Amino acid sequence: MSLVLVLSASLGFQQPLWTDDGFAAPGGKLSGLRVHPDRSLGLESDLTKLVHLCDPTKHDVIGDMTLFRGRLLASTSFHVSTSKMYSYSAQVLEGLPSGEWKVLKDVGGTMLLNLRVLGDRLAYASFSGPTDLVGTYDGTDWGALARLPQPMLHGMDVAAFRGKLYWSGSLRVTSAEELKDNPDASKGLGVVYESADDGKSWKEIYRDKEAGRIQDMVVLKDRLYANRRGVSLLSWDGTAWKDIPVGVPTKPGDKALLGDGLLSVHQGAILAASNPIYYRFDGSKWTSHVPGFLRIFVDGDRALGLRSDGHVYQSTDGVAWKKLTETGVPPDEFGPSKLHPLRRGSVSLCGGRLFVGTGTAGKIYASPLVAKGSFLSRARPADSGSRLLWEAEVPEGTTLGMSVRTAATEEALAGAAWREVGDSVQVPPGHRVLQYRASVTSEGSYSPVLKSVRWER
């Protein structure tokens, strides 16, 4: 769906008398609208509902959503028709403030699981194909760090800890001697690499003795933690490794396992999300909770969890959860777990709107927008000006209109008549202040986005 750039007149290049590009200054009034992270204006949404928004990708699973510099990005992979459930390409998507989604980058030769924000850039490990590659994005250009010393079996995650970078995954063992001593090593051995020079070189700092992968990594209380083979947590303090079993009560003869254990940090604890159970670890104490989650997204003090019933739940402590959505995503959009052994969907909150990525057909669901809204500016100087110009994106199915009123004093504005903005604004003699009003409507899927308003001669 194309976007339209709206201006009330031809741009020109003269210096504006004033500009509004934040819309949050004291004196302005919002109704049905909210200020986005990029300081633009858009419609509010109803977080209690989720409706189908779009099908932005050719892949089956939207596996991760993350916020990068106020932008909402998502990774996609998998073709569920293949026997091994692997795909040989991936995409990075971007959710726009209007609610529309676009393909930001096609990534060939690999699958993407996690998108990680490392300081001022985004990074990802390559699960398949060029498994020794760590891709990067600085908000404008795509690049890569130095390659790992050898191709790996799978790349799982990247993290930053104490000024160094870390890569986790599994090593492709080819040594006949090592295979002789450990035949299961042919399935891959979990490894962690470290870079002390911002990704210019890597060295191996951990190798598992048992087959499997080192999966998600997070930082909690000045330690780096990783999911070790879906069995336990692996802890690194910068000097030594420690294996931490999942310490929760089990039935006699059973052993608690992390499983998929997609790790996130919330309120001073690690939340290891998996279905049908999830764990919470605060650095010393474990607790287990049911039901589990397909994915957890941390939004400040609040955590949002997506469950296999298609609903989103919220928590402020990672223990007690309250159902947020009354209308969820159809559960069959996430498929049976045997079809998606690594990732089955994603959830995020951006610009006051809830988004869910599905796990069977790569769809985006979102909370619907309110039908209309308006922004009433504070009183602004009218002296010497004659043109009100604005920049906005107006998707199909939406409208944006602008009107102004002027008066001699700020107090007299309330009684002045509104006029729709044309090519110029006639300011009567003696009128020293003006006020503008932006009015927007939507059919429910996409929102107009007002980026800036300025007043010129």
Residue pairs with C-beta under 8 A, 6 or more apart in sequence:
1 100
1 395
1 396
1 446
2 395
2 396
3 96
3 98
3 100
3 393
3 394
3 395
4 393
4 394
4 395
5 391
5 392
5 393
6 390
6 391
6 392
6 393
6 394
6 400
7 389
7 390
7 391
8 387
8 388
8 389
8 390
8 402
8 421
8 422
8 423
9 387
9 389
9 423
9 424
11 389
12 456
14 456
14 457
16 389
16 454
16 455
16 456
17 381
17 383
17 384
17 385
17 454
17 455
17 456
17 457
18 380
18 381
18 454
18 455
19 452
19 453
19 454
19 455
20 377
20 380
20 452
20 453
20 454
21 39
21 451
21 452
21 453
22 35
22 39
23 30
23 35
23 39
23 40
23 41
23 375
23 450
24 35
24 39
25 378
26 378
27 377
27 378
27 379
28 375
28 376
28 377
28 378
29 375
29 376
30 41
30 373
30 374
30 375
31 373
31 374
31 375
31 376
32 43
32 44
32 370
32 372
32 373
32 374
33 41
33 42
33 43
33 44
33 373
33 374
33 375
33 440
34 41
34 42
34 43
34 44
34 351
34 352
35 41
36 42
36 70
36 97
36 351
36 352
36 449
37 67
37 70
37 350
37 351
38 70
38 71
38 97
40 97
40 449
40 450
40 451
41 375
41 438
41 449
41 450
42 97
42 98
42 99
42 351
42 447
42 448
42 449
42 450
43 369
43 370
43 372
43 373
43 440
43 442
43 447
43 448
44 352
44 369
44 370
44 373
45 352
45 353
45 354
45 366
45 367
45 368
45 369
45 370
46 367
46 368
46 369
46 370
47 324
47 325
47 353
47 354
47 367
48 324
48 325
48 326
48 327
48 367
49 325
49 326
49 327
49 367
49 368
50 310
50 312
50 325
50 327
50 328
50 329
50 354
50 356
50 365
50 366
50 367
51 327
51 365
51 366
51 367
51 368
51 444
51 445
52 363
52 364
52 365
53 99
53 101
53 355
53 363
53 364
53 365
53 366
53 445
54 100
54 101
54 363
54 364
54 445
55 361
55 362
55 363
55 364
56 93
56 101
56 102
56 103
56 362
56 364
57 76
57 91
57 93
57 103
57 362
58 76
58 91
58 362
59 76
59 77
59 78
59 79
59 87
59 89
59 90
59 91
59 362
60 78
60 79
60 80
60 87
60 359
60 360
60 361
60 362
61 76
61 77
61 78
61 80
61 340
61 343
61 344
61 345
61 357
61 358
61 359
61 360
61 362
62 74
62 75
62 76
62 93
62 345
62 346
62 357
62 358
62 359
62 362
62 363
62 364
63 74
63 75
63 76
63 77
63 78
63 112
63 113
63 342
63 343
63 344
63 345
63 346
63 357
63 359
64 74
64 75
64 112
64 113
64 114
64 115
64 295
64 343
64 346
65 72
65 73
65 74
65 115
65 297
65 346
65 347
65 348
65 355
65 357
66 72
66 73
66 74
66 115
66 116
66 117
66 122
66 348
67 73
67 117
67 348
67 350
68 115
68 117
68 122
68 137
68 139
69 139
71 94
71 95
71 139
72 94
72 95
72 348
72 350
72 351
72 355
73 92
73 93
73 94
73 95
73 104
73 115
73 122
74 92
74 93
74 94
74 95
74 101
74 115
74 346
74 348
74 357
75 90
75 91
75 92
75 93
75 112
75 113
75 114
75 115
75 124
76 90
76 91
76 92
76 93
76 112
76 357
76 362
77 87
77 90
77 111
77 112
77 113
77 127
77 343
78 85
78 86
78 87
78 111
78 340
78 343
79 85
79 87
80 335
80 339
80 340
80 360
85 339
85 340
85 341
85 342
86 111
86 128
87 111
88 108
88 109
88 110
88 111
88 128
88 129
89 106
89 107
89 108
89 109
89 110
90 106
90 107
90 110
90 111
90 112
91 103
91 104
91 105
91 106
91 107
91 112
92 103
92 104
92 105
92 107
92 112
92 115
92 137
93 101
93 102
93 103
93 104
94 101
94 102
94 104
95 101
95 350
95 355
95 364
96 102
96 393
96 449
97 351
97 393
97 447
97 449
98 393
98 395
98 398
98 446
98 447
98 448
98 449
99 353
99 366
99 369
99 395
99 445
99 446
99 447
100 395
100 446
101 364
105 137
105 142
107 135
108 129
109 126
109 128
109 129
109 130
110 126
110 127
110 128
110 129
110 130
110 131
110 133
110 155
111 126
111 127
111 128
112 124
112 126
112 127
113 124
113 125
113 127
113 156
113 157
113 342
113 343
114 124
114 125
114 156
114 157
114 158
114 216
115 122
115 123
115 124
116 122
116 123
116 124
116 157
116 158
116 159
117 123
118 158
118 159
118 160
118 165
119 160
120 138
121 136
121 137
121 138
121 139
122 136
122 137
122 138
122 139
123 134
123 135
123 136
123 137
123 145
123 158
124 134
124 135
124 158
125 134
125 155
125 156
125 157
125 158
125 167
125 168
125 169
126 132
126 133
126 134
126 135
126 155
127 154
127 155
127 156
127 169
127 342
128 154
130 151
131 148
131 151
131 152
131 153
131 154
131 155
131 169
131 172
132 147
132 148
132 149
132 150
132 151
132 152
132 155
133 144
133 147
133 148
133 155
134 144
134 145
134 148
134 155
134 158
134 167
134 199
135 142
135 143
135 144
136 142
136 143
136 144
136 145
136 199
137 143
145 165
145 195
145 198
145 199
145 200
146 195
146 199
146 200
146 201
146 202
148 167
148 193
148 202
149 193
149 202
149 203
149 204
150 171
150 172
151 172
152 169
152 170
152 171
152 172
152 191
153 169
153 170
153 171
153 172
153 188
154 169
154 170
154 188
154 213
155 167
155 168
155 169
156 168
156 169
156 170
156 213
156 214
156 215
156 216
157 167
157 168
157 169
157 215
157 216
157 217
157 226
158 165
158 166
158 167
158 168
158 217
159 165
159 166
159 168
159 217
159 218
159 219
159 224
160 166
160 219
161 219
161 224
161 236
161 238
162 222
162 238
163 196
164 194
164 195
164 196
165 194
165 195
165 198
165 199
166 192
166 193
166 194
166 195
166 217
166 224
167 192
167 193
167 194
167 195
167 202
168 190
168 191
168 192
168 213
168 214
168 215
168 216
168 217
168 226
169 190
169 191
169 213
169 214
170 188
170 189
170 190
170 191
170 212
170 213
170 214
171 188
171 189
171 190
171 191
171 207
172 188
173 179
173 182
173 185
173 186
173 188
173 189
178 185
179 185
179 186
182 189
182 209
182 211
184 210
184 211
185 211
186 211
187 211
187 212
188 211
188 212
188 213
189 207
189 208
189 209
189 210
189 211
189 212
190 206
190 207
190 208
190 210
190 212
190 213
190 214
190 228
190 229
191 204
191 206
191 207
191 208
191 214
192 204
192 205
192 206
192 214
192 226
192 234
192 236
193 202
193 203
193 204
193 205
194 202
194 203
194 205
195 201
195 202
195 203
205 236
206 214
206 234
206 236
206 241
208 214
208 228
208 229
210 229
211 229
212 228
212 229
212 230
212 231
213 229
213 230
214 226
214 227
214 228
214 229
214 234
215 226
215 227
215 228
215 229
215 230
215 261
215 263
216 226
216 227
216 261
216 262
216 263
217 224
217 225
217 226
217 227
217 263
218 224
218 225
218 263
218 264
218 265
218 270
219 225
219 265
220 265
220 268
220 269
220 270
220 283
221 268
221 283
222 237
223 235
223 236
223 237
223 283
224 235
224 236
224 237
224 238
225 233
225 234
225 235
225 236
225 263
225 270
226 233
226 234
226 236
226 263
227 233
227 234
227 258
227 261
227 263
227 272
228 234
228 243
228 258
230 257
230 258
230 259
230 260
230 261
231 246
231 257
231 258
232 243
232 244
232 245
232 246
232 258
233 243
233 244
233 246
233 258
233 270
233 272
233 281
234 241
234 242
234 243
234 244
235 241
235 242
235 243
235 244
236 242
244 281
245 256
246 256
246 257
246 258
246 279
246 286
246 288
247 256
247 285
247 286
248 256
248 279
248 286
248 287
248 288
250 256
256 279
256 286
256 288
258 272
258 274
258 279
259 274
259 277
260 273
260 274
260 275
260 341
260 342
261 272
261 273
261 274
261 279
262 272
262 273
262 274
262 295
262 296
262 343
263 270
263 271
263 272
263 273
264 270
264 271
264 273
264 296
264 297
264 298
264 303
265 271
265 298
266 296
266 298
266 303
266 315
266 318
267 301
267 303
267 316
267 317
267 318
268 282
268 283
269 280
269 281
269 282
269 283
269 318
270 279
270 280
270 281
270 282
271 278
271 279
271 280
271 296
271 303
271 318
272 278
272 279
272 280
272 281
273 292
273 293
273 294
273 295
273 296
273 305
274 292
274 293
275 291
275 292
275 293
275 294
275 307
275 308
275 337
275 344
276 290
276 291
276 292
276 308
277 288
277 289
277 290
277 291
277 292
278 288
278 289
278 290
278 292
278 293
278 296
278 305
279 286
279 287
279 288
279 289
280 286
280 287
280 288
280 289
280 318
280 319
287 319
289 319
291 307
291 308
292 307
293 305
293 306
293 307
293 313
294 306
294 307
294 308
294 334
294 344
294 345
294 359
295 305
295 306
295 344
295 345
295 346
295 347
296 303
296 304
296 305
296 306
296 347
297 303
297 304
297 305
297 306
297 346
297 347
297 348
297 349
298 304
299 349
301 316
302 314
302 315
302 316
303 314
303 315
303 316
303 318
304 312
304 313
304 314
304 324
304 347
304 348
304 349
304 354
305 312
305 313
305 314
305 315
305 321
305 347
306 312
306 345
306 346
306 347
306 356
307 313
308 331
308 334
308 344
309 328
309 331
310 328
310 329
310 330
310 331
310 333
310 334
311 323
311 324
311 325
311 328
311 329
312 323
312 324
312 325
312 328
312 347
312 354
312 356
313 321
313 322
313 323
313 324
314 321
314 322
314 324
315 321
315 322
324 354
325 354
329 356
329 358
329 365
332 360
333 345
333 358
333 359
333 360
333 361
333 363
333 365
334 340
334 344
334 345
334 358
334 359
334 360
335 344
335 359
335 360
337 344
339 360
340 359
343 359
344 359
345 356
345 357
345 358
345 359
346 356
346 357
347 354
347 355
347 356
347 357
348 354
348 355
349 355
353 366
353 367
353 369
354 366
354 367
355 364
355 365
355 366
356 364
356 365
356 366
357 363
357 364
358 364
358 365
366 445
368 444
368 445
369 442
369 444
369 445
369 446
369 447
370 442
371 441
371 442
371 444
372 439
372 440
372 441
372 442
373 439
373 440
374 437
374 438
374 439
374 440
375 437
375 438
375 450
376 435
376 437
377 435
377 436
377 437
377 453
378 435
379 410
379 413
379 433
379 434
379 435
380 433
380 434
380 435
380 436
380 455
381 432
381 433
381 434
381 455
382 406
382 427
382 431
382 432
382 433
382 434
382 455
383 432
384 457
385 425
385 427
385 434
385 455
385 456
385 457
386 424
386 425
386 426
386 427
386 456
386 457
387 423
387 424
387 425
387 455
387 456
387 457
388 402
388 404
388 421
388 425
388 436
388 453
388 454
388 455
389 453
389 454
389 455
389 456
390 402
390 438
390 450
390 451
390 452
390 453
390 454
391 450
391 451
391 452
392 400
392 448
392 449
392 450
392 451
393 448
393 449
393 451
394 400
394 448
395 446
395 447
395 448
396 446
397 442
397 443
397 445
397 446
398 440
398 441
398 442
398 443
398 446
398 447
398 448
399 440
399 441
399 448
400 438
400 439
400 440
400 448
400 450
401 420
401 438
401 439
401 440
402 420
402 421
402 436
402 437
402 438
402 439
402 453
403 418
403 419
403 420
403 421
403 436
403 437
403 439
404 418
404 419
404 421
404 425
404 434
404 435
404 436
404 437
405 413
405 416
405 417
405 418
405 419
405 434
405 435
405 437
406 413
406 416
406 425
406 427
406 428
406 431
406 433
406 434
406 435
407 413
407 415
407 416
407 431
407 433
407 434
408 430
408 431
408 432
408 433
409 432
409 433
410 433
413 433
413 434
413 435
416 435
418 437
419 425
421 436
425 434
427 434
434 455
436 453
438 450
438 453
440 447
440 448
440 450
442 448
